[in-house]
Amino acid sequence: MFDVTDTGSTANLAYTSVALPLHMDVVHLEAAPGIQLLHAMEFDDCVEGGNSILIDMFEAVRILRETAPDDFQVLTRVPATWSITDYQKQDPIHVLHRKTIINLDYDGKVVGCAWNPGTEQTLRVHEEDVDDFYRAYKKLHEITTRKELQFNFRLYRGDLLLFNNRRFLHARDAYKINGGRRRLQGTYCSMEELRNKYVILGRKLNIPVVDTIIGNGSAV
């Protein structure tokens, strides 16, 4: 569990009051968290800005697939590299991972995405793939910036935001506290565990439930 508030951090934009670009959390891990929860513990009325922004990355890549199929294929084939390295922390960290931005399953369905420009590193791919990758990347980035695809809203004290971290990008507008407080408490959980609880609870309560497709790297 972690608190998202302005600590004046110089290492992580999340812990400042500046705008936070669209991203998914900790994609530098081999298996990024499936579900992210953000609970608005404090969000005073005097705070200006600080709206949350969500975008469905599956919709963004659907648009890319329809309008630029060759570029879509590039991002399913050529991997990006993400890394977090900090040897000065109390608990030093060194994590490096390479994977594709768009993940397809056996049926060719999009079942996961990875997107975090803030932790991307230099490409580690064949030279002949570099230009194709950045052309495709630029097109997908442009799609994610379209306002009509973004859900921009303000959280209020007590609100709990829950979303699929392998499907949705999230961001934050810059804010001024004006003497108030803005603090979100965050954590992660497994998508498989959430679906399991949902199905088992439905059976226990004798309520019909659907074994929902959750985009956990599989179309089943």
C-alpha positions as CSV (number, residue, x, y, z in Angstrom):
1,M,0.0,0.0,0.0
2,F,1.3,3.5,-0.8
3,D,0.2,7.1,-0.5
4,V,0.1,9.4,-3.5
5,T,0.6,13.0,-2.3
6,D,3.1,15.8,-2.9
7,T,6.3,15.0,-1.0
8,G,8.5,17.2,-3.2
9,S,10.0,14.0,-4.7
10,T,12.7,14.4,-7.4
11,A,12.6,10.7,-8.2
12,N,9.0,10.1,-9.0
13,L,6.5,12.5,-10.6
14,A,3.6,10.8,-8.8
15,Y,4.8,12.3,-5.5
16,T,4.7,15.9,-6.8
17,S,1.9,18.2,-7.8
18,V,2.8,18.4,-11.5
19,A,0.8,16.7,-14.3
20,L,1.4,13.0,-14.5
21,P,1.4,11.6,-18.1
22,L,-0.7,8.7,-19.2
23,H,0.8,5.4,-18.2
24,M,0.4,2.0,-16.7
25,D,2.1,1.2,-13.4
26,V,5.2,-0.9,-13.0
27,V,5.3,-2.3,-16.5
28,H,9.0,-2.9,-15.9
29,L,8.0,-6.1,-14.0
30,E,7.6,-9.4,-15.8
31,A,4.0,-9.4,-14.7
32,A,2.6,-5.9,-14.0
33,P,-0.2,-5.8,-11.4
34,G,-3.6,-6.6,-12.8
35,I,-5.9,-4.4,-10.7
36,Q,-5.0,-1.0,-9.3
37,L,-7.0,0.7,-6.6
38,L,-6.8,4.4,-5.7
39,H,-8.7,5.6,-2.6
40,A,-9.2,9.3,-2.1
41,M,-8.4,9.6,1.6
42,E,-8.1,13.4,1.4
43,F,-9.1,15.8,-1.4
44,D,-10.1,19.2,0.0
45,D,-12.4,21.5,-2.0
46,C,-9.7,24.2,-2.0
47,V,-7.4,22.0,-4.1
48,E,-7.3,23.3,-7.7
49,G,-6.9,20.7,-10.4
50,G,-5.7,17.2,-9.7
51,N,-8.3,15.5,-11.9
52,S,-7.8,11.8,-12.8
53,I,-7.7,10.8,-16.4
54,L,-8.4,7.3,-17.8
55,I,-8.2,5.9,-21.3
56,D,-9.0,2.4,-22.6
57,M,-5.8,1.3,-24.3
58,F,-7.7,-1.6,-25.9
59,E,-9.8,1.0,-27.8
60,A,-6.7,2.9,-28.7
61,V,-5.0,-0.1,-30.2
62,R,-8.2,-1.1,-31.9
63,I,-8.1,2.2,-33.7
64,L,-4.5,1.6,-34.6
65,R,-5.3,-1.8,-35.9
66,E,-8.0,-0.5,-38.2
67,T,-6.2,2.6,-39.5
68,A,-2.6,1.4,-39.6
69,P,-2.6,-2.5,-39.5
70,D,1.1,-2.7,-40.4
71,D,2.0,-0.5,-37.5
72,F,-0.2,-2.5,-35.2
73,Q,1.7,-5.6,-36.2
74,V,5.0,-3.9,-35.4
75,L,3.9,-3.2,-31.8
76,T,2.9,-6.9,-31.4
77,R,6.2,-8.1,-32.6
78,V,9.0,-5.6,-31.7
79,P,9.5,-5.2,-27.9
80,A,10.2,-2.1,-25.9
81,T,12.4,-2.1,-22.8
82,W,11.5,-0.7,-19.4
83,S,13.7,-0.4,-16.3
84,I,13.8,1.0,-12.8
85,T,17.2,1.4,-11.3
86,D,18.0,3.2,-8.0
87,Y,20.9,2.2,-5.9
88,Q,20.6,5.1,-3.5
89,K,17.2,4.0,-2.0
90,Q,17.1,2.4,1.4
91,D,16.1,-0.8,-0.5
92,P,18.1,-0.5,-3.7
93,I,16.3,-1.7,-6.9
94,H,17.4,-3.0,-10.3
95,V,14.7,-4.2,-12.6
96,L,15.0,-4.5,-16.4
97,H,12.4,-6.2,-18.7
98,R,11.6,-6.3,-22.4
99,K,8.2,-7.0,-23.9
100,T,5.8,-5.9,-26.6
101,I,3.5,-2.9,-26.1
102,I,0.5,-5.0,-27.5
103,N,0.0,-8.5,-26.3
104,L,-2.0,-10.9,-28.5
105,D,-3.2,-14.4,-27.6
106,Y,-3.6,-17.5,-29.7
107,D,-6.7,-16.1,-31.4
108,G,-5.1,-12.8,-32.3
109,K,-7.1,-10.9,-29.7
110,V,-5.6,-8.1,-27.7
111,V,-5.3,-9.4,-24.2
112,G,-2.9,-6.9,-22.6
113,C,-0.9,-3.7,-23.1
114,A,2.2,-2.1,-21.7
115,W,2.7,1.6,-21.7
116,N,4.9,3.8,-19.5
117,P,7.0,6.4,-21.3
118,G,8.5,7.4,-17.9
119,T,10.4,4.1,-17.4
120,E,11.1,3.3,-21.1
121,Q,14.7,2.7,-22.0
122,T,16.8,2.5,-25.2
123,L,15.4,-0.1,-27.5
124,R,17.2,-3.4,-27.5
125,V,16.1,-4.7,-30.9
126,H,17.5,-5.4,-34.3
127,E,18.6,-2.3,-36.3
128,E,16.1,-2.9,-39.1
129,D,13.2,-2.8,-36.6
130,V,14.1,0.6,-35.0
131,D,12.5,2.9,-37.5
132,D,9.3,0.8,-37.9
133,F,8.9,0.7,-34.1
134,Y,9.1,4.4,-33.6
135,R,6.8,5.1,-36.5
136,A,4.2,2.8,-35.0
137,Y,4.8,4.1,-31.5
138,K,4.3,7.7,-32.6
139,K,1.0,6.8,-34.2
140,L,-0.3,5.0,-31.1
141,H,0.9,7.9,-28.8
142,E,-1.1,10.3,-31.0
143,I,-4.2,8.2,-30.5
144,T,-3.9,8.2,-26.8
145,T,-3.8,12.0,-26.7
146,R,-7.2,12.4,-28.3
147,K,-9.5,14.1,-25.9
148,E,-12.6,12.1,-27.0
149,L,-10.9,8.9,-25.7
150,Q,-10.1,10.4,-22.3
151,F,-12.3,10.2,-19.3
152,N,-11.3,13.2,-17.1
153,F,-12.9,13.5,-13.7
154,R,-12.4,14.6,-10.1
155,L,-12.3,12.2,-7.2
156,Y,-13.9,13.3,-3.9
157,R,-13.0,12.2,-0.4
158,G,-14.0,8.6,0.0
159,D,-14.2,7.7,-3.7
160,L,-12.4,4.5,-4.7
161,L,-11.1,4.2,-8.3
162,L,-10.5,0.6,-9.4
163,F,-9.2,-0.3,-12.9
164,N,-7.4,-2.9,-15.0
165,N,-3.8,-1.9,-15.0
166,R,-3.1,-4.0,-18.2
167,R,-5.8,-2.3,-20.1
168,F,-6.3,1.3,-18.9
169,L,-3.9,4.2,-18.9
170,H,-4.2,6.6,-16.1
171,A,-2.9,10.1,-15.5
172,R,-3.4,13.2,-13.4
173,D,-3.8,16.9,-14.0
174,A,-1.4,19.3,-12.2
175,Y,-2.8,20.8,-9.0
176,K,-2.4,23.5,-6.4
177,I,-3.2,22.5,-2.8
178,N,-4.0,26.2,-1.7
179,G,-3.4,25.1,1.9
180,G,-5.5,21.9,1.6
181,R,-4.6,18.3,1.2
182,R,-4.8,15.8,-1.7
183,R,-3.8,12.2,-0.7
184,L,-4.7,9.0,-2.5
185,Q,-4.0,5.6,-1.0
186,G,-3.1,3.0,-3.6
187,T,-2.6,-0.7,-3.8
188,Y,-2.7,-3.6,-6.3
189,C,-4.4,-7.0,-6.5
190,S,-4.5,-10.0,-8.9
191,M,-7.1,-9.9,-11.6
192,E,-7.4,-13.7,-11.4
193,E,-8.1,-13.5,-7.7
194,L,-10.7,-10.8,-8.2
195,R,-12.5,-12.9,-10.9
196,N,-12.2,-16.0,-8.7
197,K,-13.9,-14.2,-5.7
198,Y,-16.6,-12.9,-8.0
199,V,-17.5,-16.3,-9.5
200,I,-17.3,-18.2,-6.2
201,L,-19.4,-15.6,-4.3
202,G,-22.0,-15.8,-7.1
203,R,-22.2,-19.5,-6.7
204,K,-22.4,-19.3,-2.9
205,L,-25.3,-16.8,-3.2
206,N,-27.0,-18.8,-6.0
207,I,-26.7,-15.7,-8.3
208,P,-25.9,-16.4,-12.0
209,V,-22.5,-15.0,-12.9
210,V,-20.5,-14.8,-16.2
211,D,-16.9,-16.0,-16.2
212,T,-15.8,-12.6,-17.4
213,I,-12.9,-12.1,-19.8
214,I,-10.6,-9.8,-17.9
215,G,-7.7,-9.2,-20.3
216,N,-5.1,-11.0,-18.2
217,G,-3.1,-12.2,-21.1
218,S,-5.8,-14.6,-22.3
219,A,-9.1,-14.3,-24.3
220,V,-10.8,-16.9,-22.1
